[in-house]
């Protein structure tokens, strides 16, 4: 048992649908008041359709007989669709909630970063919260003091370290929370998709630090929708679907199986598919923006999944503004099978339309961009889209559509074929 950091045996977790019990009084009151008025529960996380894991009219099985062993020093990724049970599993391991059935055995001091501000007291300052979290982890004051300067330096909130954290932005809070979780040297570190709140530079630093933690012999469980980060950090990846463990294999095999199963059939992603696939910074209550449809079309408006390289490809993004929105950003990425972007375009790149996105009133809008002809070689490609209301919401759908391009041109050695992802017609000069 000494080499096993985490042992999970037959763990299941059931919730009663519609029953109040969020763990926080104000959320319970919100749910009660919404039900009293006949409104939708603002804290509900279960979709309107009954999932396969439902065990009755009033019960939902978030985890279903999950068993696994994780050795000390392993870095394990956990992936799956929204609602697959990933966060529930980490909450059970963190002792935030108890399993309905099954046993969890942990061998080592554990730290978790599940939500922005997890384990922080809003009335205490950043400095006080560092020492509070260290004490919770079982560290002495001297140990915390030795690491304190490194924690503050990494978080970048030195100027505000003596300010109550209730005044921190979500980005500042997650910076400090991650620094505490990583630098106080727990033997087991659990990280959920919370890093999506940080900016790109901070996410890169966090992933580097997670790599250092893993190399230091500590056990890391990492939940993310970022397949590139999962592939880079984890040799072993676990796939959950509807609360069940469906695959436990190498990163390459598990990620490929997940992405292949998640590709939308056809060249149109409907609203229900987008809601299921959407992640990032998503407001559950009082949202501003939502995806409605994403489609790939040719010049005639025909929906297609395969194109010739000498054709234009139209990316159509239909979205809804639920409240007035200012300076909306739309980013389109074309990537490879590992979701590594090889082409990116943003609406703000085109000065002629920037003013149109300056202020959008509530309503449904259709935005489109054209992937130029003579751009791609013979490849299978994948489309990801980001819908961004700066500093408020950042909706992401990764690899939402797959399409193929057949190269139309001549290759001296191989005829109508191409080795490159990008095969543009460039101007050549002979002097």
N, C-alpha and C positions, 0 to 999 in steps of 0.2 A: 504493500500500500504506500510505501514511502516515496515511490516514484510517480504515483498518481496524484495529480493536483485536484482534479474534479472527477467525481464519479456520479453519474445520473442513472438511476434505475427505475424504469417504468413510470416516468413522471407524466401526469396529466393535470390539466388545470381547466376547470369549468367555471363559467360565469352565468348568472341568471339574467336574462335579457330584461331590460326595463327596470331592474331593481337598483335603487339608489345605494351607493356605497363606493365612493371614489377615493376615500381615504382622507379627504379634506372637507371640513364643514361647509365652507363657502361653495364648493362644487356640489355637494349634496343639496344645499339650499337652491342653487341654480337649477339643478335637475328637477327638484320637487316643484319649484315655481313654474317651470316650463310645462311639466306634466299637468299641473293644476289648470293652466290656461289652454291646454290642448295643443301646445307648441312642440316643435322638435327639441329633443334634449341636446343642449349645446355641448355637453360633455360626452355624448355618445361616440363610440369609435367603431361600432359594428354597422356594416352596411345594411341596406333595406332587404337585400336578398339573403335568404337563409343559406349559409355556407354548408359544405359537406360535413364539417365537424359538428354541426348542431345535433344535440342528442335528444331534443324534444322541442315542444312549442316555446318553452321559456328558458332553455339552456343552450349555451354556446360553449363548445370545447375549443379553447385557445391552444392547448397542447394535448396531444393524444399519444400516450404510451411511448414517450421519448426516452431512449437509453443511449449513453455514450460514456467513454472514458477519455480524459485529456491528461496527458503526462506533463509533469513539471518541465517548464521551459518551452513548451509548444506555443506557437502563435497560430490560432485557429480562426478562420473567417466563418461567419454565419450569414448566409444570404437567403433570399426568398422574396416573394411578392409582399406588398403591404397586407397586413393581417395574417401573415403566415405563422406567427407565433414567436418571432425573433426577440422582440422586446419583452414579451411575457417570460421567456426563458431566462433572460438576463435579470429580470426583476426577482424571479425565484432564487437565482444564484446569489443575488444581492440581499436576500431576505427581506425585500420590500413586501413581497406577498408569499404565501405558502402554497405548495402544490395541493391539489385536491387529492391526488393519489401519488404514490411513488416516494422515492428516497433520494436526497441529494447529500453527497459527502464532499466536504471541502477540506483540503490539507494546505493551510497557509492563510496569511493575512490578506484580506480582499479589499479592493477599492473599486468603485464603480462611477462611471460618468454616463448616466442614462438620459438625463434631461438637463437643459440649461438651469444651473443653480441647484442641482441635486446636492443635498447635504449642507447647503449654505443657509445661514440665518440672515434674513433681509435687513434686520435692524443693526447687525454687527458690521464693523468695518472689514475691508479686505484683509487687513493684518490679523484681526481677531478670528476671522473665518479660517485663515491658514492654520492657526494654532488649534482651533476647534476641530478641524478635519484631521489634523495630525493626531490629536488626542483620541479621536474616535477610532483611528487606525491602530491605536495602542503604542504610539511613539512618545518618547519623553520630550519635555520642553527643550532640552539641550539638543536632541536630534533634530527637532523642527527648526531650531535657531540656526543650526549649521547649514541647512538647506534653504533657509528663508530667502537669502539674496538671489540664489539661482532661480527660485520660483518666481520672484517678482520680476527679475530680468527677462525671463522667458515670456511671462504674461504681457509685459509691456504696459502695465498699469501702475508703475511706480508713483506717478504723480497723484494718483487717486487711492493709494493703498490705505490711507486713513479715513476714507470716505465710506459711509454705509453702502453696502452693495445694492441696496434697493434703488440707489441712484445710478447704478451702472447700466449701460446699454447691454443688450443680449450678447453682443460680440465681446465686450469687455468681460462679462461674467463668464462666458465659456472659456476665454483665454486663461483667466485665473483658475477656474475649476479644473481645466485640463492640466495646468502646471502643477497644481496641488496633487492631483491623482497620479501624475507621472513621476514627480520628483520625490515624493515621500516614500517611494520604494516599497509598494505592496508586493506580496509574492504572487498575487493574482490580480490582474487588471481587466476590468470589463468596460468596453467602450461601445456605446450605441451611436446612432447616426447624428449625434449632437454636433459633430465637427462641421456639418454643413452650414452652421450659422456663421462660422468665421470666414474671413476673406481668403482669397486664393493663396496669398503669401503665408498666412497663418496656418492654413490647412497643410501646406507643404512642410512647414516646420513641425507640425504635430505628427505627420506621418513619419518624418525623420526621427522624431523622438520615440515614437512607438517602435520603430526599427531598433533603436538603441536599447529600449527596454527589453525587447525580445532577445537581442544578442547577449544581454546581461543575465540570461538564464531564468527570467521571470515568465510566468504564464500569461498570455494575452488572449482574450476573446474579443473579436472585433466584428461588429455588425455594421454593414455599410451597403449602399446601393452603388457605390463607386467601384466598379469591377477592376479598374486599373490599380486602385489602391489595395484592394483585396489580393490581387494577383501579385503585387509587388511585396506585400508583407507576409502573406500566408502560404505555407506549403500545403496545408490541409484546409479544406473548406467543406462546410456542412450546409446542405440545402434543406430548408423546411418548406412545406407546402400544406396549407390548411391544418396546421398544428402537428403534422407528422414529419418525421425524419425520412426523407426520400432518397438522400444520397450523402455519403461520407467518403470522400476520395481526395485525390490531389487537386490543387487549385485549377490546373488546366482542364481536367475532365469535368469537375463540378461546375465551373463557370460556363463552359461550353454547353453543358446540358441545360443549365438555367436559361442562358440566353436563347438557345434554340427553342426551348419550350415557351418562352415569353414573346417571341416574335408574333406580331399580329398578322393573321392570314389576310392576304390582299394588300391593297395599297391605301386603305383608309382606316384610321384609328378613331373609333366612335367615342362619344362622351363617357360612356360607362367604362370602356377600356382605359381611357386617359385618367379617370378618377381613381381607378384601381392601381395604375402604374405610377401615379404622380407622387413625387417626394420632394424634399428640399425644405424650405421655410414656408410651411403651409398653415394659414390661419384657419383653425377649426370653427371659430366663432367670428362673426363680422368680417368675412373675407372681402377682398377687393377685386380679385381676378380669378378666372377659372378657364381652363381649356374646354373647348366644345368639340373640335374635330381637327385632325391633321391628315392631309392627303397628299399623294404624289400623282401628278398629272403630266400629260404631254401637251404640246402646243395647241392641240385641238380641244383640250379639256377632258380627254379620256383618262380615266384612272388606270394606272399600270404599275406593274412591279418589275418590268424589264425594259431596258432602253438601249439604243445604240449610242455609241460615244459621240456621234455627230448630231445628236438631238439635244434640244434644251429640255431640262427637267424642271417642272414647276412645283415648288413646295408651298402648299396652302395651309395656313394656320388660322382656324376660326376660334375666337376667344370671346369671353364676355366680361365686361366691366360691371361689377355689382354696385360700385360706388364711383364717384368721380375720381379719376386717376390722372396723375401728372407724369410726363416724361417716361412713358412705358418703354421697356426694352424687350425686344424679341431676338433671341440668338438661335441660329440653326447650325448644327454640327453634322458633318458626314464623317463617319469613322469606320475603322476596321472591325474585325470580329471581337477584339478585346476592348472595344469602345474607345480606342485611342483616336482623338480627332485628327483628321488629315485635311479638313477644310472647314472653315468657320465663316459665317456672315452674320452681321447684326443690322437691325433696322437703322441704328444711329450712324452706320457707315455711309448712308445715302443722305446728303444734306437736303435733297429735294423733298424728303418725307418727314424730316425731323420735326418740323413745325406741326404736322398733322397729328403727331403723337404727343404734342406738348400738353394737351388737356383732352381727355376723353370722358364724355358723360356716360352714365349707365346705359348699357345696350350691348348688342352682339356685333362684332366686327370681324372682317376677313382680311388678313394680311398675307401677302405672298412674295416670294423671291424666286429668281430664276437661276438655276445652276447652269452656267453657259455650256453650249456645245463645245466639243473638242477639249474637254477638261479631264475626263477619267479614262483609265485603261480598262482592260477586261478584268472586272472584279465583282465580288459580292460586297455590298456596302450597306451601311446602317445609318438611319437618321435619328438624331436626338434633338430635342427642342427645349429651350428655356424661355419662360415667360416671367419677366422681372418688373415688379414695382419697387424701385430702389428703396432700401432701408425698411421695407414693409413686408413684401412677399416675394419669394423666389421659387417658382414652380418648375420642376424638372421632370421630363419623361425621357429616359435613356433607351436607346435602341428600339424606339417605338415602331419603326417601319424598316423592313429590309428590302433591298432592291438590287438588281444586277445590271451591269453595263457590259455590253459586247463591243469590243473595239472595232471600229470601221476605219480601216486605213491599211497601210502596207508596212510590214516589218521585213527587212531584207532577209532575215534568217528564218522567220517563223510565220510569214504570211499575215493573216488577219488576227494577230494576237498581241499581247502587251504584258510585260512583267511589272510595270509600275502602277501604283494606285493612281497617280496623276500622269496623264499623257497629253499635255496641251500641244497645240500647233504653234510653235514659237517661230519667230523670224530668225533666219540664218543669214550670215554675211560671209562671203568669201572675198578676201583681199588679194 
